[in-house]
Amino acid sequence: MAAAEEVGRPFAGLSDVSISEDIPVEGDISVPVGAPRRDDEFSTLDEPVKETILRDLRAVGKKFIHVLYPKRSSALLRDWDLWGPLLLCVTLALLLQGGAADSDDQGGPQFAEVFVIVWFGSIIITLNSKLLGGTISFFQSLCVLGYCIMPLTAAMVVCRIVLLGSSGVVSFAVRLVVVTASFGWSTFASTAFLADSQPPNRKALVVYPVFLFYFVIGWMILSFSPSQ
């Protein structure tokens, strides 16, 4: 019975063993610290505010370049943000102020009109995409559709410059060409980013609301005329 207890406790006798203080103990007995994780390397808690702003501006600029040279890429979907769409929406709304149609109301409704069309239009397109089996999220859709407004915003800038000279037939023809090219570029860029997130047999049903979305914005730009 005693032998069985000894077998069950093979290190029981070591509790009575003591090490003399005269015998030096060598070796590293400290607990090793784990390697830094990837999340710690990119932590922005201790980052200066200036660096954070510059980093976000660089990210927005890269997304603008993606819109200028659209290709089938997941960069705009993976690293989505709403700073760029908000900036473009505010810029477009401000450029549409002072038109003849809203001169009596000092341009108030026009500003809200742009916001309603952009944001609620994006929501409707996203819901349509989800109902058709798309894999894109709500905020990813807002990001893509918002960033792809950039060609139309640039067209609005060109139209305002053209309208400073004259508002005749030649001016309308120039604005028509610019707005049509920007509308086609916005539609092409958005569908290039959203193509891989839709079922192959339902892409046409997804592209049609996108077409209408940018068409309405393009029509607002083309029909704009400065107040006298």
C-alpha positions as protocol buffer text, in pm:
chain_id: "A"
residue {
  index: 1
  type: MET
  ca { x: 0 y: 0 z: 0 }
}
residue {
  index: 2
  type: ALA
  ca { x: 286 y: 234 z: 85 }
}
residue {
  index: 3
  type: ALA
  ca { x: 456 y: 140 z: -240 }
}
residue {
  index: 4
  type: ALA
  ca { x: 143 y: 231 z: -434 }
}
residue {
  index: 5
  type: GLU
  ca { x: 133 y: 575 z: -268 }
}
residue {
  index: 6
  type: GLU
  ca { x: 497 y: 634 z: -362 }
}
residue {
  index: 7
  type: VAL
  ca { x: 420 y: 547 z: -724 }
}
residue {
  index: 8
  type: GLY
  ca { x: 122 y: 782 z: -726 }
}
residue {
  index: 9
  type: ARG
  ca { x: 340 y: 1068 z: -594 }
}
residue {
  index: 10
  type: PRO
  ca { x: 672 y: 1041 z: -781 }
}
residue {
  index: 11
  type: PHE
  ca { x: 785 y: 1394 z: -680 }
}
residue {
  index: 12
  type: ALA
  ca { x: 659 y: 1387 z: -324 }
}
residue {
  index: 13
  type: GLY
  ca { x: 1009 y: 1364 z: -180 }
}
residue {
  index: 14
  type: LEU
  ca { x: 1126 y: 1678 z: -351 }
}
residue {
  index: 15
  type: SER
  ca { x: 932 y: 1895 z: -109 }
}
residue {
  index: 16
  type: ASP
  ca { x: 1195 y: 1824 z: 159 }
}
residue {
  index: 17
  type: VAL
  ca { x: 1490 y: 1916 z: -63 }
}
residue {
  index: 18
  type: SER
  ca { x: 1639 y: 2262 z: 1 }
}
residue {
  index: 19
  type: ILE
  ca { x: 1902 y: 2449 z: -200 }
}
residue {
  index: 20
  type: SER
  ca { x: 2182 y: 2616 z: -11 }
}
residue {
  index: 21
  type: GLU
  ca { x: 2220 y: 2989 z: -51 }
}
residue {
  index: 22
  type: ASP
  ca { x: 2594 y: 2938 z: -126 }
}
residue {
  index: 23
  type: ILE
  ca { x: 2515 y: 2755 z: -450 }
}
residue {
  index: 24
  type: PRO
  ca { x: 2468 y: 3010 z: -731 }
}
residue {
  index: 25
  type: VAL
  ca { x: 2158 y: 2971 z: -944 }
}
residue {
  index: 26
  type: GLU
  ca { x: 2222 y: 3043 z: -1311 }
}
residue {
  index: 27
  type: GLY
  ca { x: 1991 y: 3085 z: -1607 }
}
residue {
  index: 28
  type: ASP
  ca { x: 1709 y: 3314 z: -1718 }
}
residue {
  index: 29
  type: ILE
  ca { x: 1389 y: 3240 z: -1533 }
}
residue {
  index: 30
  type: SER
  ca { x: 1198 y: 3545 z: -1651 }
}
residue {
  index: 31
  type: VAL
  ca { x: 873 y: 3498 z: -1840 }
}
residue {
  index: 32
  type: PRO
  ca { x: 927 y: 3583 z: -2208 }
}
residue {
  index: 33
  type: VAL
  ca { x: 710 y: 3863 z: -2344 }
}
residue {
  index: 34
  type: GLY
  ca { x: 508 y: 3766 z: -2650 }
}
residue {
  index: 35
  type: ALA
  ca { x: 580 y: 3916 z: -2989 }
}
residue {
  index: 36
  type: PRO
  ca { x: 383 y: 4230 z: -3067 }
}
residue {
  index: 37
  type: ARG
  ca { x: 63 y: 4161 z: -3247 }
}
residue {
  index: 38
  type: ARG
  ca { x: -32 y: 4312 z: -3581 }
}
residue {
  index: 39
  type: ASP
  ca { x: -306 y: 4516 z: -3418 }
}
residue {
  index: 40
  type: ASP
  ca { x: -53 y: 4682 z: -3187 }
}
residue {
  index: 41
  type: GLU
  ca { x: 169 y: 4784 z: -3477 }
}
residue {
  index: 42
  type: PHE
  ca { x: -112 y: 4988 z: -3636 }
}
residue {
  index: 43
  type: SER
  ca { x: -260 y: 5127 z: -3315 }
}
residue {
  index: 44
  type: THR
  ca { x: -359 y: 5494 z: -3348 }
}
residue {
  index: 45
  type: LEU
  ca { x: -425 y: 5560 z: -2978 }
}
residue {
  index: 46
  type: ASP
  ca { x: -91 y: 5738 z: -2933 }
}
residue {
  index: 47
  type: GLU
  ca { x: -81 y: 5882 z: -3285 }
}
residue {
  index: 48
  type: PRO
  ca { x: -79 y: 6263 z: -3317 }
}
residue {
  index: 49
  type: VAL
  ca { x: -395 y: 6420 z: -3455 }
}
residue {
  index: 50
  type: LYS
  ca { x: -199 y: 6566 z: -3748 }
}
residue {
  index: 51
  type: GLU
  ca { x: -74 y: 6222 z: -3851 }
}
residue {
  index: 52
  type: THR
  ca { x: -426 y: 6079 z: -3828 }
}
residue {
  index: 53
  type: ILE
  ca { x: -569 y: 6354 z: -4049 }
}
residue {
  index: 54
  type: LEU
  ca { x: -289 y: 6321 z: -4305 }
}
residue {
  index: 55
  type: ARG
  ca { x: -330 y: 5943 z: -4313 }
}
residue {
  index: 56
  type: ASP
  ca { x: -705 y: 5976 z: -4373 }
}
residue {
  index: 57
  type: LEU
  ca { x: -648 y: 6237 z: -4646 }
}
residue {
  index: 58
  type: ARG
  ca { x: -401 y: 6006 z: -4820 }
}
residue {
  index: 59
  type: ALA
  ca { x: -655 y: 5723 z: -4803 }
}
residue {
  index: 60
  type: VAL
  ca { x: -923 y: 5948 z: -4954 }
}
residue {
  index: 61
  type: GLY
  ca { x: -684 y: 6056 z: -5229 }
}
residue {
  index: 62
  type: LYS
  ca { x: -605 y: 5694 z: -5317 }
}
residue {
  index: 63
  type: LYS
  ca { x: -977 y: 5622 z: -5354 }
}
residue {
  index: 64
  type: PHE
  ca { x: -1015 y: 5921 z: -5586 }
}
residue {
  index: 65
  type: ILE
  ca { x: -739 y: 5772 z: -5801 }
}
residue {
  index: 66
  type: HIS
  ca { x: -927 y: 5440 z: -5806 }
}
residue {
  index: 67
  type: VAL
  ca { x: -1232 y: 5623 z: -5942 }
}
residue {
  index: 68
  type: LEU
  ca { x: -1026 y: 5802 z: -6208 }
}
residue {
  index: 69
  type: TYR
  ca { x: -878 y: 5469 z: -6322 }
}
residue {
  index: 70
  type: PRO
  ca { x: -1155 y: 5221 z: -6245 }
}
residue {
  index: 71
  type: LYS
  ca { x: -1080 y: 4851 z: -6258 }
}
residue {
  index: 72
  type: ARG
  ca { x: -1212 y: 4538 z: -6092 }
}
residue {
  index: 73
  type: SER
  ca { x: -1061 y: 4587 z: -5749 }
}
residue {
  index: 74
  type: SER
  ca { x: -1176 y: 4530 z: -5393 }
}
residue {
  index: 75
  type: ALA
  ca { x: -969 y: 4819 z: -5251 }
}
residue {
  index: 76
  type: LEU
  ca { x: -1263 y: 5058 z: -5243 }
}
residue {
  index: 77
  type: LEU
  ca { x: -1485 y: 4796 z: -5083 }
}
residue {
  index: 78
  type: ARG
  ca { x: -1231 y: 4668 z: -4831 }
}
residue {
  index: 79
  type: ASP
  ca { x: -1112 y: 5006 z: -4696 }
}
residue {
  index: 80
  type: TRP
  ca { x: -1441 y: 5190 z: -4713 }
}
residue {
  index: 81
  type: ASP
  ca { x: -1502 y: 5531 z: -4556 }
}
residue {
  index: 82
  type: LEU
  ca { x: -1760 y: 5808 z: -4586 }
}
residue {
  index: 83
  type: TRP
  ca { x: -1531 y: 6112 z: -4574 }
}
residue {
  index: 84
  type: GLY
  ca { x: -1492 y: 6129 z: -4950 }
}
residue {
  index: 85
  type: PRO
  ca { x: -1864 y: 6090 z: -5030 }
}
residue {
  index: 86
  type: LEU
  ca { x: -1951 y: 6353 z: -4769 }
}
residue {
  index: 87
  type: LEU
  ca { x: -1696 y: 6596 z: -4915 }
}
residue {
  index: 88
  type: LEU
  ca { x: -1820 y: 6540 z: -5270 }
}
residue {
  index: 89
  type: CYS
  ca { x: -2184 y: 6568 z: -5168 }
}
residue {
  index: 90
  type: VAL
  ca { x: -2127 y: 6898 z: -4985 }
}
residue {
  index: 91
  type: THR
  ca { x: -1919 y: 7035 z: -5274 }
}
residue {
  index: 92
  type: LEU
  ca { x: -2182 y: 6942 z: -5532 }
}
residue {
  index: 93
  type: ALA
  ca { x: -2460 y: 7089 z: -5320 }
}
residue {
  index: 94
  type: LEU
  ca { x: -2270 y: 7416 z: -5278 }
}
residue {
  index: 95
  type: LEU
  ca { x: -2196 y: 7439 z: -5650 }
}
residue {
  index: 96
  type: LEU
  ca { x: -2566 y: 7397 z: -5727 }
}
residue {
  index: 97
  type: GLN
  ca { x: -2656 y: 7699 z: -5516 }
}
residue {
  index: 98
  type: GLY
  ca { x: -2758 y: 8027 z: -5676 }
}
residue {
  index: 99
  type: GLY
  ca { x: -2958 y: 7879 z: -5961 }
}
residue {
  index: 100
  type: ALA
  ca { x: -3247 y: 8057 z: -6132 }
}
residue {
  index: 101
  type: ALA
  ca { x: -3492 y: 7793 z: -6013 }
}
residue {
  index: 102
  type: ASP
  ca { x: -3425 y: 7862 z: -5647 }
}
residue {
  index: 103
  type: SER
  ca { x: -3324 y: 8228 z: -5647 }
}
residue {
  index: 104
  type: ASP
  ca { x: -3635 y: 8330 z: -5455 }
}
residue {
  index: 105
  type: ASP
  ca { x: -3560 y: 8088 z: -5172 }
}
residue {
  index: 106
  type: GLN
  ca { x: -3188 y: 8167 z: -5161 }
}
residue {
  index: 107
  type: GLY
  ca { x: -3096 y: 7818 z: -5273 }
}
residue {
  index: 108
  type: GLY
  ca { x: -3208 y: 7641 z: -4956 }
}
residue {
  index: 109
  type: PRO
  ca { x: -3409 y: 7351 z: -5104 }
}
residue {
  index: 110
  type: GLN
  ca { x: -3140 y: 7274 z: -5361 }
}
residue {
  index: 111
  type: PHE
  ca { x: -2885 y: 7190 z: -5091 }
}
residue {
  index: 112
  type: ALA
  ca { x: -3120 y: 6948 z: -4917 }
}
residue {
  index: 113
  type: GLU
  ca { x: -3225 y: 6809 z: -5253 }
}
residue {
  index: 114
  type: VAL
  ca { x: -2873 y: 6692 z: -5331 }
}
residue {
  index: 115
  type: PHE
  ca { x: -2836 y: 6526 z: -4992 }
}
residue {
  index: 116
  type: VAL
  ca { x: -3169 y: 6345 z: -5027 }
}
residue {
  index: 117
  type: ILE
  ca { x: -3088 y: 6219 z: -5377 }
}
residue {
  index: 118
  type: VAL
  ca { x: -2735 y: 6103 z: -5289 }
}
residue {
  index: 119
  type: TRP
  ca { x: -2794 y: 5935 z: -4955 }
}
residue {
  index: 120
  type: PHE
  ca { x: -3145 y: 5796 z: -5002 }
}
residue {
  index: 121
  type: GLY
  ca { x: -3058 y: 5697 z: -5358 }
}
residue {
  index: 122
  type: SER
  ca { x: -2761 y: 5502 z: -5225 }
}
residue {
  index: 123
  type: ILE
  ca { x: -2982 y: 5335 z: -4964 }
}
residue {
  index: 124
  type: ILE
  ca { x: -3234 y: 5224 z: -5228 }
}
residue {
  index: 125
  type: ILE
  ca { x: -2958 y: 5088 z: -5454 }
}
residue {
  index: 126
  type: THR
  ca { x: -2808 y: 4900 z: -5160 }
}
residue {
  index: 127
  type: LEU
  ca { x: -3142 y: 4745 z: -5064 }
}
residue {
  index: 128
  type: ASN
  ca { x: -3199 y: 4646 z: -5425 }
}
residue {
  index: 129
  type: SER
  ca { x: -2855 y: 4486 z: -5436 }
}
residue {
  index: 130
  type: LYS
  ca { x: -2914 y: 4294 z: -5112 }
}
residue {
  index: 131
  type: LEU
  ca { x: -3255 y: 4169 z: -5227 }
}
residue {
  index: 132
  type: LEU
  ca { x: -3098 y: 4042 z: -5550 }
}
residue {
  index: 133
  type: GLY
  ca { x: -2842 y: 3840 z: -5356 }
}
residue {
  index: 134
  type: GLY
  ca { x: -2549 y: 4083 z: -5350 }
}
residue {
  index: 135
  type: THR
  ca { x: -2270 y: 4040 z: -5098 }
}
residue {
  index: 136
  type: ILE
  ca { x: -2189 y: 4410 z: -5053 }
}
residue {
  index: 137
  type: SER
  ca { x: -2268 y: 4579 z: -4722 }
}
residue {
  index: 138
  type: PHE
  ca { x: -2463 y: 4898 z: -4672 }
}
residue {
  index: 139
  type: PHE
  ca { x: -2164 y: 5122 z: -4596 }
}
residue {
  index: 140
  type: GLN
  ca { x: -1956 y: 4971 z: -4876 }
}
residue {
  index: 141
  type: SER
  ca { x: -2231 y: 5063 z: -5121 }
}
residue {
  index: 142
  type: LEU
  ca { x: -2246 y: 5418 z: -4984 }
}
residue {
  index: 143
  type: CYS
  ca { x: -1870 y: 5445 z: -5018 }
}
residue {
  index: 144
  type: VAL
  ca { x: -1860 y: 5328 z: -5381 }
}
residue {
  index: 145
  type: LEU
  ca { x: -2160 y: 5528 z: -5499 }
}
residue {
  index: 146
  type: GLY
  ca { x: -2041 y: 5838 z: -5314 }
}
residue {
  index: 147
  type: TYR
  ca { x: -1685 y: 5829 z: -5445 }
}
residue {
  index: 148
  type: CYS
  ca { x: -1806 y: 5771 z: -5800 }
}
residue {
  index: 149
  type: ILE
  ca { x: -1988 y: 6106 z: -5790 }
}
residue {
  index: 150
  type: MET
  ca { x: -1647 y: 6270 z: -5836 }
}
residue {
  index: 151
  type: PRO
  ca { x: -1668 y: 6287 z: -6221 }
}
residue {
  index: 152
  type: LEU
  ca { x: -2008 y: 6457 z: -6196 }
}
residue {
  index: 153
  type: THR
  ca { x: -1877 y: 6698 z: -5934 }
}
residue {
  index: 154
  type: ALA
  ca { x: -1589 y: 6786 z: -6166 }
}
residue {
  index: 155
  type: ALA
  ca { x: -1842 y: 6833 z: -6448 }
}
residue {
  index: 156
  type: MET
  ca { x: -2033 y: 7075 z: -6227 }
}
residue {
  index: 157
  type: VAL
  ca { x: -1717 y: 7281 z: -6178 }
}
residue {
  index: 158
  type: VAL
  ca { x: -1662 y: 7292 z: -6556 }
}
residue {
  index: 159
  type: CYS
  ca { x: -2024 y: 7390 z: -6617 }
}
residue {
  index: 160
  type: ARG
  ca { x: -2003 y: 7678 z: -6370 }
}
residue {
  index: 161
  type: ILE
  ca { x: -1691 y: 7804 z: -6547 }
}
residue {
  index: 162
  type: VAL
  ca { x: -1858 y: 7774 z: -6889 }
}
residue {
  index: 163
  type: LEU
  ca { x: -2167 y: 7957 z: -6765 }
}
residue {
  index: 164
  type: LEU
  ca { x: -1951 y: 8250 z: -6659 }
}
residue {
  index: 165
  type: GLY
  ca { x: -1883 y: 8324 z: -7026 }
}
residue {
  index: 166
  type: SER
  ca { x: -2220 y: 8276 z: -7192 }
}
residue {
  index: 167
  type: SER
  ca { x: -2539 y: 8072 z: -7175 }
}
residue {
  index: 168
  type: GLY
  ca { x: -2616 y: 8021 z: -7542 }
}
residue {
  index: 169
  type: VAL
  ca { x: -2632 y: 7718 z: -7767 }
}
residue {
  index: 170
  type: VAL
  ca { x: -2255 y: 7668 z: -7769 }
}
residue {
  index: 171
  type: SER
  ca { x: -2246 y: 7676 z: -7390 }
}
residue {
  index: 172
  type: PHE
  ca { x: -2525 y: 7420 z: -7368 }
}
residue {
  index: 173
  type: ALA
  ca { x: -2349 y: 7192 z: -7618 }
}
residue {
  index: 174
  type: VAL
  ca { x: -2025 y: 7204 z: -7419 }
}
residue {
  index: 175
  type: ARG
  ca { x: -2207 y: 7133 z: -7095 }
}
residue {
  index: 176
  type: LEU
  ca { x: -2400 y: 6848 z: -7256 }
}
residue {
  index: 177
  type: VAL
  ca { x: -2077 y: 6679 z: -7371 }
}
residue {
  index: 178
  type: VAL
  ca { x: -1908 y: 6726 z: -7034 }
}
residue {
  index: 179
  type: VAL
  ca { x: -2205 y: 6602 z: -6830 }
}
residue {
  index: 180
  type: THR
  ca { x: -2264 y: 6304 z: -7061 }
}
residue {
  index: 181
  type: ALA
  ca { x: -1899 y: 6198 z: -7039 }
}
residue {
  index: 182
  type: SER
  ca { x: -1899 y: 6237 z: -6660 }
}
residue {
  index: 183
  type: PHE
  ca { x: -2226 y: 6045 z: -6628 }
}
residue {
  index: 184
  type: GLY
  ca { x: -2084 y: 5758 z: -6832 }
}
residue {
  index: 185
  type: TRP
  ca { x: -1762 y: 5760 z: -6629 }
}
residue {
  index: 186
  type: SER
  ca { x: -1945 y: 5754 z: -6295 }
}
residue {
  index: 187
  type: THR
  ca { x: -2169 y: 5467 z: -6407 }
}
residue {
  index: 188
  type: PHE
  ca { x: -1876 y: 5270 z: -6547 }
}
residue {
  index: 189
  type: ALA
  ca { x: -1661 y: 5322 z: -6236 }
}
residue {
  index: 190
  type: SER
  ca { x: -1934 y: 5219 z: -5993 }
}
residue {
  index: 191
  type: THR
  ca { x: -2028 y: 4906 z: -6187 }
}
residue {
  index: 192
  type: ALA
  ca { x: -1660 y: 4810 z: -6213 }
}
residue {
  index: 193
  type: PHE
  ca { x: -1634 y: 4806 z: -5833 }
}
residue {
  index: 194
  type: LEU
  ca { x: -1973 y: 4645 z: -5770 }
}
residue {
  index: 195
  type: ALA
  ca { x: -1961 y: 4380 z: -6044 }
}
residue {
  index: 196
  type: ASP
  ca { x: -1796 y: 4107 z: -5839 }
}
residue {
  index: 197
  type: SER
  ca { x: -2042 y: 4142 z: -5551 }
}
residue {
  index: 198
  type: GLN
  ca { x: -2351 y: 4059 z: -5759 }
}
residue {
  index: 199
  type: PRO
  ca { x: -2486 y: 3731 z: -5898 }
}
residue {
  index: 200
  type: PRO
  ca { x: -2383 y: 3689 z: -6265 }
}
residue {
  index: 201
  type: ASN
  ca { x: -2740 y: 3651 z: -6390 }
}
residue {
  index: 202
  type: ARG
  ca { x: -2871 y: 3962 z: -6209 }
}
residue {
  index: 203
  type: LYS
  ca { x: -2608 y: 4226 z: -6284 }
}
residue {
  index: 204
  type: ALA
  ca { x: -2836 y: 4410 z: -6526 }
}
residue {
  index: 205
  type: LEU
  ca { x: -3100 y: 4450 z: -6253 }
}
residue {
  index: 206
  type: VAL
  ca { x: -2835 y: 4604 z: -6025 }
}
residue {
  index: 207
  type: VAL
  ca { x: -2684 y: 4835 z: -6289 }
}
residue {
  index: 208
  type: TYR
  ca { x: -3021 y: 4985 z: -6389 }
}
residue {
  index: 209
  type: PRO
  ca { x: -3084 y: 5170 z: -6055 }
}
residue {
  index: 210
  type: VAL
  ca { x: -2721 y: 5289 z: -6060 }
}
residue {
  index: 211
  type: PHE
  ca { x: -2783 y: 5425 z: -6411 }
}
residue {
  index: 212
  type: LEU
  ca { x: -3091 y: 5615 z: -6291 }
}
residue {
  index: 213
  type: PHE
  ca { x: -2908 y: 5739 z: -5982 }
}
residue {
  index: 214
  type: TYR
  ca { x: -2630 y: 5911 z: -6175 }
}
residue {
  index: 215
  type: PHE
  ca { x: -2870 y: 6018 z: -6452 }
}
residue {
  index: 216
  type: VAL
  ca { x: -3075 y: 6223 z: -6205 }
}
residue {
  index: 217
  type: ILE
  ca { x: -2761 y: 6389 z: -6067 }
}
residue {
  index: 218
  type: GLY
  ca { x: -2638 y: 6458 z: -6421 }
}
residue {
  index: 219
  type: TRP
  ca { x: -2972 y: 6611 z: -6516 }
}
residue {
  index: 220
  type: MET
  ca { x: -2957 y: 6843 z: -6214 }
}
residue {
  index: 221
  type: ILE
  ca { x: -2613 y: 6959 z: -6327 }
}
residue {
  index: 222
  type: LEU
  ca { x: -2712 y: 7003 z: -6692 }
}
residue {
  index: 223
  type: SER
  ca { x: -3035 y: 7190 z: -6612 }
}
residue {
  index: 224
  type: PHE
  ca { x: -2861 y: 7430 z: -6375 }
}
residue {
  index: 225
  type: SER
  ca { x: -2864 y: 7792 z: -6486 }
}
residue {
  index: 226
  type: PRO
  ca { x: -2732 y: 8083 z: -6281 }
}
residue {
  index: 227
  type: SER
  ca { x: -2976 y: 8336 z: -6146 }
}
residue {
  index: 228
  type: GLN
  ca { x: -2981 y: 8673 z: -6319 }
}
